[in-house]
Amino acid sequence: MDPRIREHADVIADHSAGIEAGDRVVIAMPPAAADLAVALHEVCGERGATPVYLNNSDRASRAFLRAAGDDPGFETPTHHLALHEAADVFVIARGGANVTETSDVAPETNAAWRRAYEPVQRERLSKTWCLTQFPTAGHAQLAGMSTEAYERFVWDAVTTDWDAQREHQAQMKAILDEGSTVRIRSGEETDVRMSVAGNVALNDYGEKNLPGGEVFTAPVRDSVEGTVHFDLPLYRQGREIADARVTFEDGRVESFSAARNEDVLASVLDTDEGARYLGELGIGMNRQIDRFSYNMLFDEKMGDTVHMAVGSAYPETVGAENEANESAEHVDMIVDMSEDAVVEVDGETVQRNGTFVFEEGF
């Protein structure tokens, strides 16, 4: 086994999930990530934790969803929910062999399954969890990299100096915690305002997401106004959504378009009423991730981007006096802030063309 895989497992166990004696650990990974699952089982054995292994196969998911038909009538999988209720720690890895495996599942079927599965997802988010990436040839190909180069890219990002990253990001967290209004402008098509008053900014330095590298919060639900051009693409349901443009009024998505796979974007926004509102504003701050890879776990952390997620808000980012947006969806979309772009907090520019006010060269 590549020693970097055991190092990856140790970072998960020590830094991200804090696996301890007595923990009931759910390890959910695709077949291509089996070596990481083995390393994590080894760690659990050494620490006196008890693992359960779920094989998350995109091929199996596709078979199930396609066989369910056009009007599936899904019910919440209560047996899966029971496992989540009994578990203490979740470690989930992405790493499918074919990133477009589910591309021929109808968007409406995916949306129906997301609605049925939402209680399971909510239960997991209430526990200790870590989402990470295992480097596979399929993801390397999508990123336009050799398998060897992609392995270096992933494992270098996972094993960075997280204490230094936390200190760097703490400066932006303090700005958002003290601020009330955020305005984001980029190019001629993005100009959006939102309130974050009373909500909490979180410093993501590789705990729940590995790699980490962002500061994020929740907008006040009804406060978002303006238009956003999400000029970096994303993969959803095995399809690329490109050049999404969204207009918000009173917090709600009132119009949208996409140059590619607009029907997938429509199915996301039509999942439920909460999918029409923003649940997250995130500011990428990880300078170690310096290239776009078609992988949101990495791309949203790039240091000259912001991202916004339609759908559910993380409860810990929502203040006691504000309403937490609820949805079966949480879909991040990215704006490139490297040129002709500013982030303003309470009217003060805190990032210009990708450089923060506390960085050299601002």
Secondary structure, DSSP 4 states (H G I P E B T S, - for coil): --HHHHHHHHHIIIIIS---TT-EEEEEE-GGGHHHHHHHHHHHHHHT-EEEEEE--HHHHHHHHHHT-SS------HHHHHHHHH-SEEEEEE--S-TTTTTTS-HHHHHHHHHHHHHHHHHHHTSEEEEEE---HHHHHHHT--HHHHHHHHHHHHTS-HHHHHHHHHHHHHHHHH-SEEEEEETTTEEEEEE-TT---EEESSSSEES--EEEE---TT--EEEEEE-B-EEETTEEEBSEEEEEETTEEEEEE-SB-HHHHHHHHTS-GGGGBEEEEEEE-BTT--S--S-HHHHTTBTTEEEEEEEPPPGGGS-TTSPPP--S-EEEEEEE-SSSEEEEETTEEEEETTEETTSTT-
